[in-house]
């Protein structure tokens, strides 16, 4: 730090401070003539001693130019004023950064391979990120409880013969599920409205409205599972290409697994 001494005595106590402040005031009087009239201009100056950084002290020595070429060191209050100090705050979009990180993780080691979910048969995400993952896990637990113990303890049982009802349960749920896309992302009570709409096609066994894990914002699609395939077909016929607010819904079957 460097000391830029503008002038005035060194104050040692509060008692001296008041006296010093009075002695540092300076008044200059000048006359200005404008439009044939003469004006008297009285300017008061207060000399202040202040400790400033070295860089600031060096800038005071810069040669001035233009209308300020004859001004003394420091700013001239007639032509210069200090603007408001605005702090700079760096703000990062955490949700956007997490989305970029997720895409990097999905693409790592799978260059040129399209995403495909083996659970809901969709092609826009992997099985680990499936919104219906918890639902299929519950179905797996149900099918496990229905398995019969293998005869001849320790005997090998082929995978296709283990829990015969399991494949049927998954197939039944896949066949009765439709995917709804192009949904609004900022509509309040969207889930209640969709349940009322799609409930007209039949009894809903499961309804899932996708949300972002970090921000809890709607992602624009949903899955609806009915008790029967006929109800799912009816829902597709009723609501596919139907107007919903300012958008057009797209309702379709969940895509089958690629063989």
Secondary structure as the mmCIF struct_conf table of DSSP 4:
data_model
#
loop_
_struct_conf.conf_type_id
_struct_conf.id
_struct_conf.beg_label_comp_id
_struct_conf.beg_label_asym_id
_struct_conf.beg_label_seq_id
_struct_conf.end_label_comp_id
_struct_conf.end_label_asym_id
_struct_conf.end_label_seq_id
STRN STRN1 UNK A 2 UNK A 4
BEND BEND1 UNK A 7 UNK A 7
HELX_LH_PP_P HELX_LH_PP_P1 UNK A 9 UNK A 11
BEND BEND2 UNK A 13 UNK A 13
HELX_RH_AL_P HELX_RH_AL_P1 UNK A 14 UNK A 23
TURN_TY1_P TURN_TY1_P1 UNK A 24 UNK A 24
STRN STRN2 UNK A 25 UNK A 34
TURN_TY1_P TURN_TY1_P2 UNK A 35 UNK A 36
STRN STRN3 UNK A 37 UNK A 46
STRN STRN4 UNK A 50 UNK A 52
HELX_RH_AL_P HELX_RH_AL_P2 UNK A 54 UNK A 59
TURN_TY1_P TURN_TY1_P3 UNK A 60 UNK A 61
BEND BEND3 UNK A 62 UNK A 62
HELX_LH_PP_P HELX_LH_PP_P2 UNK A 63 UNK A 64
HELX_RH_3T_P HELX_RH_3T_P1 UNK A 66 UNK A 68
TURN_TY1_P TURN_TY1_P4 UNK A 69 UNK A 70
BEND BEND4 UNK A 73 UNK A 74
TURN_TY1_P TURN_TY1_P5 UNK A 77 UNK A 79
HELX_LH_PP_P HELX_LH_PP_P3 UNK A 82 UNK A 85
HELX_RH_AL_P HELX_RH_AL_P3 UNK A 94 UNK A 107
TURN_TY1_P TURN_TY1_P6 UNK A 108 UNK A 109
TURN_TY1_P TURN_TY1_P7 UNK A 111 UNK A 112
TURN_TY1_P TURN_TY1_P8 UNK A 118 UNK A 120
BEND BEND5 UNK A 123 UNK A 125
HELX_RH_3T_P HELX_RH_3T_P2 UNK A 127 UNK A 129
TURN_TY1_P TURN_TY1_P9 UNK A 131 UNK A 132
HELX_RH_AL_P HELX_RH_AL_P4 UNK A 133 UNK A 145
TURN_TY1_P TURN_TY1_P10 UNK A 146 UNK A 146
HELX_LH_PP_P HELX_LH_PP_P4 UNK A 147 UNK A 150
BEND BEND6 UNK A 151 UNK A 152
TURN_TY1_P TURN_TY1_P11 UNK A 153 UNK A 154
HELX_RH_3T_P HELX_RH_3T_P3 UNK A 159 UNK A 161
BEND BEND7 UNK A 162 UNK A 163
HELX_RH_AL_P HELX_RH_AL_P5 UNK A 164 UNK A 175
TURN_TY1_P TURN_TY1_P12 UNK A 176 UNK A 176
STRN STRN5 UNK A 177 UNK A 181
BEND BEND8 UNK A 182 UNK A 182
BEND BEND9 UNK A 185 UNK A 186
TURN_TY1_P TURN_TY1_P13 UNK A 188 UNK A 189
HELX_RH_AL_P HELX_RH_AL_P6 UNK A 190 UNK A 199
TURN_TY1_P TURN_TY1_P14 UNK A 200 UNK A 201
BEND BEND10 UNK A 202 UNK A 202
STRN STRN6 UNK A 204 UNK A 211
TURN_TY1_P TURN_TY1_P15 UNK A 213 UNK A 215
STRN STRN7 UNK A 218 UNK A 226
BEND BEND11 UNK A 227 UNK A 228
HELX_RH_AL_P HELX_RH_AL_P7 UNK A 229 UNK A 239
TURN_TY1_P TURN_TY1_P16 UNK A 240 UNK A 241
STRN STRN8 UNK A 243 UNK A 244
TURN_TY1_P TURN_TY1_P17 UNK A 245 UNK A 246
STRN STRN9 UNK A 247 UNK A 248
STRN STRN10 UNK A 250 UNK A 253
HELX_LH_PP_P HELX_LH_PP_P5 UNK A 254 UNK A 258
#
